[in-house]
Amino acid sequence: MNPLSLTDIIVANKAILGQKTLTAEQVKALDIDGNNIVDATDSLTIMKYIVGLIESL
């Protein structure tokens, strides 16, 4: 698994706002909770992981 970065949060947030269409590969990488939708929960979880509030995804 590739490490997640701030860029991934930006991409997820653009998709959430309808400003970007994600590829299937991006959805798979950014859909942290496994519901097949990249949403604010996924973005927040990625952010918490990056800043060290949670240790694993």
mmCIF entry with sequence, helices, sheets and N, C-alpha, C, O atoms, coordinates in Angstrom:
data_MODEL
# 
_entry.id   MODEL 
# 
_entity.id                         1 
_entity.type                       polymer 
_entity.pdbx_number_of_molecules   1 
# 
_entity_poly.entity_id                      1 
_entity_poly.type                           'polypeptide(L)' 
_entity_poly.nstd_linkage                   no 
_entity_poly.nstd_monomer                   no 
_entity_poly.pdbx_seq_one_letter_code       MNPLSLTDIIVANKAILGQKTLTAEQVKALDIDGNNIVDATDSLTIMKYIVGLIESL 
_entity_poly.pdbx_seq_one_letter_code_can   MNPLSLTDIIVANKAILGQKTLTAEQVKALDIDGNNIVDATDSLTIMKYIVGLIESL 
_entity_poly.pdbx_strand_id                 A 
# 
loop_
_entity_poly_seq.entity_id 
_entity_poly_seq.num 
_entity_poly_seq.mon_id 
_entity_poly_seq.hetero 
1 1  MET n 
1 2  ASN n 
1 3  PRO n 
1 4  LEU n 
1 5  SER n 
1 6  LEU n 
1 7  THR n 
1 8  ASP n 
1 9  ILE n 
1 10 ILE n 
1 11 VAL n 
1 12 ALA n 
1 13 ASN n 
1 14 LYS n 
1 15 ALA n 
1 16 ILE n 
1 17 LEU n 
1 18 GLY n 
1 19 GLN n 
1 20 LYS n 
1 21 THR n 
1 22 LEU n 
1 23 THR n 
1 24 ALA n 
1 25 GLU n 
1 26 GLN n 
1 27 VAL n 
1 28 LYS n 
1 29 ALA n 
1 30 LEU n 
1 31 ASP n 
1 32 ILE n 
1 33 ASP n 
1 34 GLY n 
1 35 ASN n 
1 36 ASN n 
1 37 ILE n 
1 38 VAL n 
1 39 ASP n 
1 40 ALA n 
1 41 THR n 
1 42 ASP n 
1 43 SER n 
1 44 LEU n 
1 45 THR n 
1 46 ILE n 
1 47 MET n 
1 48 LYS n 
1 49 TYR n 
1 50 ILE n 
1 51 VAL n 
1 52 GLY n 
1 53 LEU n 
1 54 ILE n 
1 55 GLU n 
1 56 SER n 
1 57 LEU n 
# 
_struct_asym.id          A 
_struct_asym.entity_id   1 
# 
loop_
_struct_conf.conf_type_id 
_struct_conf.id 
_struct_conf.pdbx_PDB_helix_id 
_struct_conf.beg_label_comp_id 
_struct_conf.beg_label_asym_id 
_struct_conf.beg_label_seq_id 
_struct_conf.pdbx_beg_PDB_ins_code 
_struct_conf.end_label_comp_id 
_struct_conf.end_label_asym_id 
_struct_conf.end_label_seq_id 
_struct_conf.pdbx_end_PDB_ins_code 
_struct_conf.beg_auth_comp_id 
_struct_conf.beg_auth_asym_id 
_struct_conf.beg_auth_seq_id 
_struct_conf.end_auth_comp_id 
_struct_conf.end_auth_asym_id 
_struct_conf.end_auth_seq_id 
_struct_conf.pdbx_PDB_helix_class 
_struct_conf.details 
_struct_conf.pdbx_PDB_helix_length 
HELX_P HELX_P1 AA1 LEU A 6  ? ILE A 16 ? LEU A 6  ILE A 16 1 ? 11 
HELX_P HELX_P2 AA2 ALA A 24 ? LEU A 30 ? ALA A 24 LEU A 30 1 ? 7  
HELX_P HELX_P3 AA3 ALA A 40 ? VAL A 51 ? ALA A 40 VAL A 51 1 ? 12 
# 
_struct_conf_type.id          HELX_P 
_struct_conf_type.criteria    ? 
_struct_conf_type.reference   ? 
# 
loop_
_atom_site.group_PDB 
_atom_site.id 
_atom_site.type_symbol 
_atom_site.label_atom_id 
_atom_site.label_alt_id 
_atom_site.label_comp_id 
_atom_site.label_asym_id 
_atom_site.label_entity_id 
_atom_site.label_seq_id 
_atom_site.pdbx_PDB_ins_code 
_atom_site.Cartn_x 
_atom_site.Cartn_y 
_atom_site.Cartn_z 
_atom_site.occupancy 
_atom_site.B_iso_or_equiv 
_atom_site.pdbx_formal_charge 
_atom_site.auth_seq_id 
_atom_site.auth_comp_id 
_atom_site.auth_asym_id 
_atom_site.auth_atom_id 
_atom_site.pdbx_PDB_model_num 
ATOM 1   N N  . MET A 1 1  ? 0.848   -1.188 0.000   1.00 0.00 ? 1  MET A N  1 
ATOM 2   C CA . MET A 1 1  ? 0.000   0.000  0.000   1.00 0.00 ? 1  MET A CA 1 
ATOM 3   C C  . MET A 1 1  ? 0.886   1.240  0.000   1.00 0.00 ? 1  MET A C  1 
ATOM 4   O O  . MET A 1 1  ? 1.835   1.336  0.778   1.00 0.00 ? 1  MET A O  1 
ATOM 5   N N  . ASN A 1 2  ? 0.577   2.163  -0.855  1.00 0.00 ? 2  ASN A N  1 
ATOM 6   C CA . ASN A 1 2  ? 1.322   3.416  -0.903  1.00 0.00 ? 2  ASN A CA 1 
ATOM 7   C C  . ASN A 1 2  ? 0.934   4.296  0.279   1.00 0.00 ? 2  ASN A C  1 
ATOM 8   O O  . ASN A 1 2  ? -0.228  4.318  0.684   1.00 0.00 ? 2  ASN A O  1 
ATOM 9   N N  . PRO A 1 3  ? 1.896   5.014  0.828   1.00 0.00 ? 3  PRO A N  1 
ATOM 10  C CA . PRO A 1 3  ? 1.555   5.915  1.932   1.00 0.00 ? 3  PRO A CA 1 
ATOM 11  C C  . PRO A 1 3  ? 0.659   7.055  1.442   1.00 0.00 ? 3  PRO A C  1 
ATOM 12  O O  . PRO A 1 3  ? 0.798   7.543  0.320   1.00 0.00 ? 3  PRO A O  1 
ATOM 13  N N  . LEU A 1 4  ? -0.232  7.450  2.286   1.00 0.00 ? 4  LEU A N  1 
ATOM 14  C CA . LEU A 1 4  ? -1.132  8.550  1.949   1.00 0.00 ? 4  LEU A CA 1 
ATOM 15  C C  . LEU A 1 4  ? -0.468  9.874  2.289   1.00 0.00 ? 4  LEU A C  1 
ATOM 16  O O  . LEU A 1 4  ? 0.400   9.944  3.159   1.00 0.00 ? 4  LEU A O  1 
ATOM 17  N N  . SER A 1 5  ? -0.891  10.931 1.585   1.00 0.00 ? 5  SER A N  1 
ATOM 18  C CA . SER A 1 5  ? -0.273  12.240 1.776   1.00 0.00 ? 5  SER A CA 1 
ATOM 19  C C  . SER A 1 5  ? -1.331  13.331 1.768   1.00 0.00 ? 5  SER A C  1 
ATOM 20  O O  . SER A 1 5  ? -2.517  13.075 1.559   1.00 0.00 ? 5  SER A O  1 
ATOM 21  N N  . LEU A 1 6  ? -0.874  14.548 1.999   1.00 0.00 ? 6  LEU A N  1 
ATOM 22  C CA . LEU A 1 6  ? -1.757  15.713 1.952   1.00 0.00 ? 6  LEU A CA 1 
ATOM 23  C C  . LEU A 1 6  ? -2.412  15.830 0.577   1.00 0.00 ? 6  LEU A C  1 
ATOM 24  O O  . LEU A 1 6  ? -3.564  16.249 0.469   1.00 0.00 ? 6  LEU A O  1 
ATOM 25  N N  . THR A 1 7  ? -1.689  15.465 -0.455  1.00 0.00 ? 7  THR A N  1 
ATOM 26  C CA . THR A 1 7  ? -2.247  15.501 -1.810  1.00 0.00 ? 7  THR A CA 1 
ATOM 27  C C  . THR A 1 7  ? -3.473  14.608 -1.916  1.00 0.00 ? 7  THR A C  1 
ATOM 28  O O  . THR A 1 7  ? -4.435  14.958 -2.601  1.00 0.00 ? 7  THR A O  1 
ATOM 29  N N  . ASP A 1 8  ? -3.452  13.470 -1.254  1.00 0.00 ? 8  ASP A N  1 
ATOM 30  C CA . ASP A 1 8  ? -4.601  12.567 -1.280  1.00 0.00 ? 8  ASP A CA 1 
ATOM 31  C C  . ASP A 1 8  ? -5.826  13.206 -0.618  1.00 0.00 ? 8  ASP A C  1 
ATOM 32  O O  . ASP A 1 8  ? -6.952  13.014 -1.078  1.00 0.00 ? 8  ASP A O  1 
ATOM 33  N N  . ILE A 1 9  ? -5.611  13.953 0.442   1.00 0.00 ? 9  ILE A N  1 
ATOM 34  C CA . ILE A 1 9  ? -6.721  14.657 1.093   1.00 0.00 ? 9  ILE A CA 1 
ATOM 35  C C  . ILE A 1 9  ? -7.303  15.692 0.142   1.00 0.00 ? 9  ILE A C  1 
ATOM 36  O O  . ILE A 1 9  ? -8.522  15.833 0.044   1.00 0.00 ? 9  ILE A O  1 
ATOM 37  N N  . ILE A 1 10 ? -6.441  16.412 -0.556  1.00 0.00 ? 10 ILE A N  1 
ATOM 38  C CA . ILE A 1 10 ? -6.906  17.427 -1.507  1.00 0.00 ? 10 ILE A CA 1 
ATOM 39  C C  . ILE A 1 10 ? -7.711  16.778 -2.627  1.00 0.00 ? 10 ILE A C  1 
ATOM 40  O O  . ILE A 1 10 ? -8.780  17.268 -2.991  1.00 0.00 ? 10 ILE A O  1 
ATOM 41  N N  . VAL A 1 11 ? -7.205  15.687 -3.166  1.00 0.00 ? 11 VAL A N  1 
ATOM 42  C CA . VAL A 1 11 ? -7.922  14.974 -4.235  1.00 0.00 ? 11 VAL A CA 1 
ATOM 43  C C  . VAL A 1 11 ? -9.282  14.484 -3.729  1.00 0.00 ? 11 VAL A C  1 
ATOM 44  O O  . VAL A 1 11 ? -10.291 14.638 -4.416  1.00 0.00 ? 11 VAL A O  1 
ATOM 45  N N  . ALA A 1 12 ? -9.309  13.903 -2.548  1.00 0.00 ? 12 ALA A N  1 
ATOM 46  C CA . ALA A 1 12 ? -10.569 13.416 -1.977  1.00 0.00 ? 12 ALA A CA 1 
ATOM 47  C C  . ALA A 1 12 ? -11.556 14.565 -1.787  1.00 0.00 ? 12 ALA A C  1 
ATOM 48  O O  . ALA A 1 12 ? -12.733 14.440 -2.127  1.00 0.00 ? 12 ALA A O  1 
ATOM 49  N N  . ASN A 1 13 ? -11.080 15.674 -1.248  1.00 0.00 ? 13 ASN A N  1 
ATOM 50  C CA . ASN A 1 13 ? -11.971 16.800 -1.008  1.00 0.00 ? 13 ASN A CA 1 
ATOM 51  C C  . ASN A 1 13 ? -12.502 17.398 -2.310  1.00 0.00 ? 13 ASN A C  1 
ATOM 52  O O  . ASN A 1 13 ? -13.661 17.810 -2.369  1.00 0.00 ? 13 ASN A O  1 
ATOM 53  N N  . LYS A 1 14 ? -11.678 17.451 -3.343  1.00 0.00 ? 14 LYS A N  1 
ATOM 54  C CA . LYS A 1 14 ? -12.161 17.933 -4.642  1.00 0.00 ? 14 LYS A CA 1 
ATOM 55  C C  . LYS A 1 14 ? -13.242 17.009 -5.186  1.00 0.00 ? 14 LYS A C  1 
ATOM 56  O O  . LYS A 1 14 ? -14.221 17.471 -5.772  1.00 0.00 ? 14 LYS A O  1 
ATOM 57  N N  . ALA A 1 15 ? -13.067 15.714 -4.994  1.00 0.00 ? 15 ALA A N  1 
ATOM 58  C CA . ALA A 1 15 ? -14.084 14.759 -5.444  1.00 0.00 ? 15 ALA A CA 1 
ATOM 59  C C  . ALA A 1 15 ? -15.368 14.930 -4.640  1.00 0.00 ? 15 ALA A C  1 
ATOM 60  O O  . ALA A 1 15 ? -16.463 14.896 -5.200  1.00 0.00 ? 15 ALA A O  1 
ATOM 61  N N  . ILE A 1 16 ? -15.235 15.111 -3.343  1.00 0.00 ? 16 ILE A N  1 
ATOM 62  C CA . ILE A 1 16 ? -16.407 15.305 -2.481  1.00 0.00 ? 16 ILE A CA 1 
ATOM 63  C C  . ILE A 1 16 ? -17.194 16.536 -2.906  1.00 0.00 ? 16 ILE A C  1 
ATOM 64  O O  . ILE A 1 16 ? -18.424 16.537 -2.868  1.00 0.00 ? 16 ILE A O  1 
ATOM 65  N N  . LEU A 1 17 ? -16.480 17.588 -3.311  1.00 0.00 ? 17 LEU A N  1 
ATOM 66  C CA . LEU A 1 17 ? -17.120 18.837 -3.736  1.00 0.00 ? 17 LEU A CA 1 
ATOM 67  C C  . LEU A 1 17 ? -17.586 18.809 -5.188  1.00 0.00 ? 17 LEU A C  1 
ATOM 68  O O  . LEU A 1 17 ? -18.156 19.785 -5.675  1.00 0.00 ? 17 LEU A O  1 
ATOM 69  N N  . GLY A 1 18 ? -17.347 17.700 -5.880  1.00 0.00 ? 18 GLY A N  1 
ATOM 70  C CA . GLY A 1 18 ? -17.776 17.577 -7.262  1.00 0.00 ? 18 GLY A CA 1 
ATOM 71  C C  . GLY A 1 18 ? -16.856 18.259 -8.255  1.00 0.00 ? 18 GLY A C  1 
ATOM 72  O O  . GLY A 1 18 ? -17.242 18.484 -9.402  1.00 0.00 ? 18 GLY A O  1 
ATOM 73  N N  . GLN A 1 19 ? -15.651 18.589 -7.836  1.00 0.00 ? 19 GLN A N  1 
ATOM 74  C CA . GLN A 1 19 ? -14.707 19.287 -8.705  1.00 0.00 ? 19 GLN A CA 1 
ATOM 75  C C  . GLN A 1 19 ? -13.773 18.329 -9.433  1.00 0.00 ? 19 GLN A C  1 
ATOM 76  O O  . GLN A 1 19 ? -13.007 18.757 -10.296 1.00 0.00 ? 19 GLN A O  1 
ATOM 77  N N  . LYS A 1 20 ? -13.822 17.049 -9.103  1.00 0.00 ? 20 LYS A N  1 
ATOM 78  C CA . LYS A 1 20 ? -12.936 16.064 -9.705  1.00 0.00 ? 20 LYS A CA 1 
ATOM 79  C C  . LYS A 1 20 ? -13.647 14.720 -9.736  1.00 0.00 ? 20 LYS A C  1 
ATOM 80  O O  . LYS A 1 20 ? -14.352 14.354 -8.795  1.00 0.00 ? 20 LYS A O  1 
ATOM 81  N N  . THR A 1 21 ? -13.455 13.998 -10.817 1.00 0.00 ? 21 THR A N  1 
ATOM 82  C CA . THR A 1 21 ? -13.967 12.634 -10.918 1.00 0.00 ? 21 THR A CA 1 
ATOM 83  C C  . THR A 1 21 ? -12.813 11.686 -10.639 1.00 0.00 ? 21 THR A C  1 
ATOM 84  O O  . THR A 1 21 ? -11.752 11.783 -11.257 1.00 0.00 ? 21 THR A O  1 
ATOM 85  N N  . LEU A 1 22 ? -13.025 10.782 -9.716  1.00 0.00 ? 22 LEU A N  1 
ATOM 86  C CA . LEU A 1 22 ? -11.982 9.840  -9.331  1.00 0.00 ? 22 LEU A CA 1 
ATOM 87  C C  . LEU A 1 22 ? -11.984 8.617  -10.241 1.00 0.00 ? 22 LEU A C  1 
ATOM 88  O O  . LEU A 1 22 ? -13.029 8.168  -10.712 1.00 0.00 ? 22 LEU A O  1 
ATOM 89  N N  . THR A 1 23 ? -10.791 8.095  -10.474 1.00 0.00 ? 23 THR A N  1 
ATOM 90  C CA . THR A 1 23 ? -10.676 6.819  -11.178 1.00 0.00 ? 23 THR A CA 1 
ATOM 91  C C  . THR A 1 23 ? -11.027 5.708  -10.192 1.00 0.00 ? 23 THR A C  1 
ATOM 92  O O  . THR A 1 23 ? -11.092 5.934  -8.983  1.00 0.00 ? 23 THR A O  1 
ATOM 93  N N  . ALA A 1 24 ? -11.249 4.518  -10.716 1.00 0.00 ? 24 ALA A N  1 
ATOM 94  C CA . ALA A 1 24 ? -11.534 3.373  -9.846  1.00 0.00 ? 24 ALA A CA 1 
ATOM 95  C C  . ALA A 1 24 ? -10.370 3.128  -8.888  1.00 0.00 ? 24 ALA A C  1 
ATOM 96  O O  . ALA A 1 24 ? -10.581 2.778  -7.727  1.00 0.00 ? 24 ALA A O  1 
ATOM 97  N N  . GLU A 1 25 ? -9.155  3.311  -9.368  1.00 0.00 ? 25 GLU A N  1 
ATOM 98  C CA . GLU A 1 25 ? -7.972  3.121  -8.530  1.00 0.00 ? 25 GLU A CA 1 
ATOM 99  C C  . GLU A 1 25 ? -7.928  4.151  -7.399  1.00 0.00 ? 25 GLU A C  1 
ATOM 100 O O  . GLU A 1 25 ? -7.569  3.816  -6.271  1.00 0.00 ? 25 GLU A O  1 
ATOM 101 N N  . GLN A 1 26 ? -8.287  5.388  -7.693  1.00 0.00 ? 26 GLN A N  1 
ATOM 102 C CA . GLN A 1 26 ? -8.311  6.424  -6.657  1.00 0.00 ? 26 GLN A CA 1 
ATOM 103 C C  . GLN A 1 26 ? -9.383  6.139  -5.618  1.00 0.00 ? 26 GLN A C  1 
ATOM 104 O O  . GLN A 1 26 ? -9.154  6.315  -4.421  1.00 0.00 ? 26 GLN A O  1 
ATOM 105 N N  . VAL A 1 27 ? -10.547 5.701  -6.066  1.00 0.00 ? 27 VAL A N  1 
ATOM 106 C CA . VAL A 1 27 ? -11.617 5.356  -5.117  1.00 0.00 ? 27 VAL A CA 1 
ATOM 107 C C  . VAL A 1 27 ? -11.136 4.240  -4.198  1.00 0.00 ? 27 VAL A C  1 
ATOM 108 O O  . VAL A 1 27 ? -11.337 4.300  -2.985  1.00 0.00 ? 27 VAL A O  1 
ATOM 109 N N  . LYS A 1 28 ? -10.511 3.236  -4.766  1.00 0.00 ? 28 LYS A N  1 
ATOM 110 C CA . LYS A 1 28 ? -10.019 2.110  -3.968  1.00 0.00 ? 28 LYS A CA 1 
ATOM 111 C C  . LYS A 1 28 ? -9.006  2.589  -2.926  1.00 0.00 ? 28 LYS A C  1 
ATOM 112 O O  . LYS A 1 28 ? -9.028  2.131  -1.783  1.00 0.00 ? 28 LYS A O  1 
ATOM 113 N N  . ALA A 1 29 ? -8.132  3.492  -3.309  1.00 0.00 ? 29 ALA A N  1 
ATOM 114 C CA . ALA A 1 29 ? -7.094  3.987  -2.397  1.00 0.00 ? 29 ALA A CA 1 
ATOM 115 C C  . ALA A 1 29 ? -7.641  4.931  -1.331  1.00 0.00 ? 29 ALA A C  1 
ATOM 116 O O  . ALA A 1 29 ? -7.151  4.937  -0.202  1.00 0.00 ? 29 ALA A O  1 
ATOM 117 N N  . LEU A 1 30 ? -8.646  5.724  -1.676  1.00 0.00 ? 30 LEU A N  1 
ATOM 118 C CA . LEU A 1 30 ? -9.136  6.760  -0.764  1.00 0.00 ? 30 LEU A CA 1 
ATOM 119 C C  . LEU A 1 30 ? -10.364 6.349  0.033   1.00 0.00 ? 30 LEU A C  1 
ATOM 120 O O  . LEU A 1 30 ? -10.727 7.037  0.987   1.00 0.00 ? 30 LEU A O  1 
ATOM 121 N N  . ASP A 1 31 ? -11.004 5.267  -0.323  1.00 0.00 ? 31 ASP A N  1 
ATOM 122 C CA . ASP A 1 31 ? -12.202 4.785  0.386   1.00 0.00 ? 31 ASP A CA 1 
ATOM 123 C C  . ASP A 1 31 ? -11.765 3.990  1.610   1.00 0.00 ? 31 ASP A C  1 
ATOM 124 O O  . ASP A 1 31 ? -11.714 2.760  1.577   1.00 0.00 ? 31 ASP A O  1 
ATOM 125 N N  . ILE A 1 32 ? -11.458 4.687  2.670   1.00 0.00 ? 32 ILE A N  1 
ATOM 126 C CA . ILE A 1 32 ? -10.884 4.087  3.867   1.00 0.00 ? 32 ILE A CA 1 
ATOM 127 C C  . ILE A 1 32 ? -11.881 3.181  4.595   1.00 0.00 ? 32 ILE A C  1 
ATOM 128 O O  . ILE A 1 32 ? -11.495 2.136  5.119   1.00 0.00 ? 32 ILE A O  1 
ATOM 129 N N  . ASP A 1 33 ? -13.149 3.569  4.632   1.00 0.00 ? 33 ASP A N  1 
ATOM 130 C CA . ASP A 1 33 ? -14.129 2.779  5.379   1.00 0.00 ? 33 ASP A CA 1 
ATOM 131 C C  . ASP A 1 33 ? -14.776 1.668  4.551   1.00 0.00 ? 33 ASP A C  1 
ATOM 132 O O  . ASP A 1 33 ? -15.617 0.926  5.059   1.00 0.00 ? 33 ASP A O  1 
ATOM 133 N N  . GLY A 1 34 ? -14.388 1.552  3.277   1.00 0.00 ? 34 GLY A N  1 
ATOM 134 C CA . GLY A 1 34 ? -14.833 0.433  2.463   1.00 0.00 ? 34 GLY A CA 1 
ATOM 135 C C  . GLY A 1 34 ? -16.271 0.447  2.007   1.00 0.00 ? 34 GLY A C  1 
ATOM 136 O O  . GLY A 1 34 ? -16.829 -0.608 1.706   1.00 0.00 ? 34 GLY A O  1 
ATOM 137 N N  . ASN A 1 35 ? -16.900 1.632  1.946   1.00 0.00 ? 35 ASN A N  1 
ATOM 138 C CA . ASN A 1 35 ? -18.293 1.700  1.511   1.00 0.00 ? 35 ASN A CA 1 
ATOM 139 C C  . ASN A 1 35 ? -18.436 2.054  0.032   1.00 0.00 ? 35 ASN A C  1 
ATOM 140 O O  . ASN A 1 35 ? -19.539 2.333  -0.437  1.00 0.00 ? 35 ASN A O  1 
ATOM 141 N N  . ASN A 1 36 ? -17.321 2.042  -0.700  1.00 0.00 ? 36 ASN A N  1 
ATOM 142 C CA . ASN A 1 36 ? -17.276 2.344  -2.137  1.00 0.00 ? 36 ASN A CA 1 
ATOM 143 C C  . ASN A 1 36 ? -17.633 3.781  -2.478  1.00 0.00 ? 36 ASN A C  1 
ATOM 144 O O  . ASN A 1 36 ? -17.965 4.085  -3.623  1.00 0.00 ? 36 ASN A O  1 
ATOM 145 N N  . ILE A 1 37 ? -17.567 4.663  -1.493  1.00 0.00 ? 37 ILE A N  1 
ATOM 146 C CA . ILE A 1 37 ? -17.811 6.093  -1.691  1.00 0.00 ? 37 ILE A CA 1 
ATOM 147 C C  . ILE A 1 37 ? -16.710 6.843  -0.962  1.00 0.00 ? 37 ILE A C  1 
ATOM 148 O O  . ILE A 1 37 ? -16.430 6.563  0.203   1.00 0.00 ? 37 ILE A O  1 
ATOM 149 N N  . VAL A 1 38 ? -16.086 7.794  -1.643  1.00 0.00 ? 38 VAL A N  1 
ATOM 150 C CA . VAL A 1 38 ? -15.111 8.661  -0.986  1.00 0.00 ? 38 VAL A CA 1 
ATOM 151 C C  . VAL A 1 38 ? -15.883 9.855  -0.451  1.00 0.00 ? 38 VAL A C  1 
ATOM 152 O O  . VAL A 1 38 ? -16.437 10.649 -1.212  1.00 0.00 ? 38 VAL A O  1 
ATOM 153 N N  . ASP A 1 39 ? -15.908 9.967  0.864   1.00 0.00 ? 39 ASP A N  1 
ATOM 154 C CA . ASP A 1 39 ? -16.681 11.038 1.484   1.00 0.00 ? 39 ASP A CA 1 
ATOM 155 C C  . ASP A 1 39 ? -15.864 11.715 2.584   1.00 0.00 ? 39 ASP A C  1 
ATOM 156 O O  . ASP A 1 39 ? -14.685 11.414 2.772   1.00 0.00 ? 39 ASP A O  1 
ATOM 157 N N  . ALA A 1 40 ? -16.501 12.626 3.299   1.00 0.00 ? 40 ALA A N  1 
ATOM 158 C CA . ALA A 1 40 ? -15.803 13.406 4.331   1.00 0.00 ? 40 ALA A CA 1 
ATOM 159 C C  . ALA A 1 40 ? -15.217 12.521 5.422   1.00 0.00 ? 40 ALA A C  1 
ATOM 160 O O  . ALA A 1 40 ? -14.185 12.860 6.001   1.00 0.00 ? 40 ALA A O  1 
ATOM 161 N N  . THR A 1 41 ? -15.852 11.403 5.708   1.00 0.00 ? 41 THR A N  1 
ATOM 162 C CA . THR A 1 41 ? -15.321 10.487 6.708   1.00 0.00 ? 41 THR A CA 1 
ATOM 163 C C  . THR A 1 41 ? -13.966 9.936  6.279   1.00 0.00 ? 41 THR A C  1 
ATOM 164 O O  . THR A 1 41 ? -13.042 9.838  7.086   1.00 0.00 ? 41 THR A O  1 
ATOM 165 N N  . ASP A 1 42 ? -13.859 9.584  5.024   1.00 0.00 ? 42 ASP A N  1 
ATOM 166 C CA . ASP A 1 42 ? -12.587 9.077  4.499   1.00 0.00 ? 42 ASP A CA 1 
ATOM 167 C C  . ASP A 1 42 ? -11.515 10.169 4.551   1.00 0.00 ? 42 ASP A C  1 
ATOM 168 O O  . ASP A 1 42 ? -10.388 9.917  4.977   1.00 0.00 ? 42 ASP A O  1 
ATOM 169 N N  . SER A 1 43 ? -11.865 11.365 4.125   1.00 0.00 ? 43 SER A N  1 
ATOM 170 C CA . SER A 1 43 ? -10.918 12.478 4.125   1.00 0.00 ? 43 SER A CA 1 
ATOM 171 C C  . SER A 1 43 ? -10.417 12.774 5.537   1.00 0.00 ? 43 SER A C  1 
ATOM 172 O O  . SER A 1 43 ? -9.219  12.962 5.748   1.00 0.00 ? 43 SER A O  1 
ATOM 173 N N  . LEU A 1 44 ? -11.318 12.813 6.483   1.00 0.00 ? 44 LEU A N  1 
ATOM 174 C CA . LEU A 1 44 ? -10.942 13.083 7.874   1.00 0.00 ? 44 LEU A CA 1 
ATOM 175 C C  . LEU A 1 44 ? -10.068 11.970 8.438   1.00 0.00 ? 44 LEU A C  1 
ATOM 176 O O  . LEU A 1 44 ? -9.114  12.243 9.167   1.00 0.00 ? 44 LEU A O  1 
ATOM 177 N N  . THR A 1 45 ? -10.381 10.730 8.112   1.00 0.00 ? 45 THR A N  1 
ATOM 178 C CA . THR A 1 45 ? -9.576  9.610  8.585   1.00 0.00 ? 45 THR A CA 1 
ATOM 179 C C  . THR A 1 45 ? -8.162  9.675  8.023   1.00 0.00 ? 45 THR A C  1 
ATOM 180 O O  . THR A 1 45 ? -7.192  9.427  8.740   1.00 0.00 ? 45 THR A O  1 
ATOM 181 N N  . ILE A 1 46 ? -8.046  10.008 6.746   1.00 0.00 ? 46 ILE A N  1 
ATOM 182 C CA . ILE A 1 46 ? -6.721  10.160 6.138   1.00 0.00 ? 46 ILE A CA 1 
ATOM 183 C C  . ILE A 1 46 ? -5.945  11.274 6.840   1.00 0.00 ? 46 ILE A C  1 
ATOM 184 O O  . ILE A 1 46 ? -4.759  11.119 7.132   1.00 0.00 ? 46 ILE A O  1 
ATOM 185 N N  . MET A 1 47 ? -6.615  12.393 7.108   1.00 0.00 ? 47 MET A N  1 
ATOM 186 C CA . MET A 1 47 ? -5.952  13.507 7.785   1.00 0.00 ? 47 MET A CA 1 
ATOM 187 C C  . MET A 1 47 ? -5.483  13.101 9.178   1.00 0.00 ? 47 MET A C  1 
ATOM 188 O O  . MET A 1 47 ? -4.363  13.427 9.573   1.00 0.00 ? 47 MET A O  1 
ATOM 189 N N  . LYS A 1 48 ? -6.317  12.402 9.917   1.00 0.00 ? 48 LYS A N  1 
ATOM 190 C CA . LYS A 1 48 ? -5.933  11.950 11.254  1.00 0.00 ? 48 LYS A CA 1 
ATOM 191 C C  . LYS A 1 48 ? -4.725  11.015 11.195  1.00 0.00 ? 48 LYS A C  1 
ATOM 192 O O  . LYS A 1 48 ? -3.855  11.064 12.064  1.00 0.00 ? 48 LYS A O  1 
ATOM 193 N N  . TYR A 1 49 ? -4.676  10.160 10.162  1.00 0.00 ? 49 TYR A N  1 
ATOM 194 C CA . TYR A 1 49 ? -3.569  9.239  9.992   1.00 0.00 ? 49 TYR A CA 1 
ATOM 195 C C  . TYR A 1 49 ? -2.269  10.006 9.694   1.00 0.00 ? 49 TYR A C  1 
ATOM 196 O O  . TYR A 1 49 ? -1.220  9.717  10.270  1.00 0.00 ? 49 TYR A O  1 
ATOM 197 N N  . ILE A 1 50 ? -2.358  10.966 8.804   1.00 0.00 ? 50 ILE A N  1 
ATOM 198 C CA . ILE A 1 50 ? -1.170  11.735 8.406   1.00 0.00 ? 50 ILE A CA 1 
ATOM 199 C C  . ILE A 1 50 ? -0.585  12.512 9.580   1.00 0.00 ? 50 ILE A C  1 
ATOM 200 O O  . ILE A 1 50 ? 0.635   12.571 9.737   1.00 0.00 ? 50 ILE A O  1 
ATOM 201 N N  . VAL A 1 51 ? -1.443  13.105 10.401  1.00 0.00 ? 51 VAL A N  1 
ATOM 202 C CA . VAL A 1 51 ? -0.922  13.903 11.529  1.00 0.00 ? 51 VAL A CA 1 
ATOM 203 C C  . VAL A 1 51 ? -0.650  13.057 12.760  1.00 0.00 ? 51 VAL A C  1 
ATOM 204 O O  . VAL A 1 51 ? -0.190  13.585 13.773  1.00 0.00 ? 51 VAL A O  1 
ATOM 205 N N  . GLY A 1 52 ? -0.919  11.771 12.702  1.00 0.00 ? 52 GLY A N  1 
ATOM 206 C CA . GLY A 1 52 ? -0.555  10.877 13.784  1.00 0.00 ? 52 GLY A CA 1 
ATOM 207 C C  . GLY A 1 52 ? -1.596  10.683 14.879  1.00 0.00 ? 52 GLY A C  1 
ATOM 208 O O  . GLY A 1 52 ? -1.288  10.135 15.937  1.00 0.00 ? 52 GLY A O  1 
ATOM 209 N N  . LEU A 1 53 ? -2.814  11.122 14.636  1.00 0.00 ? 53 LEU A N  1 
ATOM 210 C CA . LEU A 1 53 ? -3.879  10.921 15.635  1.00 0.00 ? 53 LEU A CA 1 
ATOM 211 C C  . LEU A 1 53 ? -4.341  9.468  15.671  1.00 0.00 ? 53 LEU A C  1 
ATOM 212 O O  . LEU A 1 53 ? -4.820  8.991  16.700  1.00 0.00 ? 53 LEU A O  1 
ATOM 213 N N  . ILE A 1 54 ? -4.197  8.767  14.550  1.00 0.00 ? 54 ILE A N  1 
ATOM 214 C CA . ILE A 1 54 ? -4.459  7.331  14.503  1.00 0.00 ? 54 ILE A CA 1 
ATOM 215 C C  . ILE A 1 54 ? -3.230  6.676  13.874  1.00 0.00 ? 54 ILE A C  1 
ATOM 216 O O  . ILE A 1 54 ? -2.559  7.273  13.032  1.00 0.00 ? 54 ILE A O  1 
ATOM 217 N N  . GLU A 1 55 ? -2.946  5.451  14.291  1.00 0.00 ? 55 GLU A N  1 
ATOM 218 C CA . GLU A 1 55 ? -1.709  4.789  13.860  1.00 0.00 ? 55 GLU A CA 1 
ATOM 219 C C  . GLU A 1 55 ? -1.870  3.903  12.644  1.00 0.00 ? 55 GLU A C  1 
ATOM 220 O O  . GLU A 1 55 ? -0.894  3.648  11.939  1.00 0.00 ? 55 GLU A O  1 
ATOM 221 N N  . SER A 1 56 ? -3.063  3.433  12.380  1.00 0.00 ? 56 SER A N  1 
ATOM 222 C CA . SER A 1 56 ? -3.258  2.552  11.217  1.00 0.00 ? 56 SER A CA 1 
ATOM 223 C C  . SER A 1 56 ? -4.619  2.808  10.608  1.00 0.00 ? 56 SER A C  1 
ATOM 224 O O  . SER A 1 56 ? -5.516  3.381  11.226  1.00 0.00 ? 56 SER A O  1 
ATOM 225 N N  . LEU A 1 57 ? -4.733  2.364  9.382   1.00 0.00 ? 57 LEU A N  1 
ATOM 226 C CA . LEU A 1 57 ? -6.001  2.548  8.658   1.00 0.00 ? 57 LEU A CA 1 
ATOM 227 C C  . LEU A 1 57 ? -6.707  1.228  8.504   1.00 0.00 ? 57 LEU A C  1 
ATOM 228 O O  . LEU A 1 57 ? -7.791  1.171  7.923   1.00 0.00 ? 57 LEU A O  1 
# 
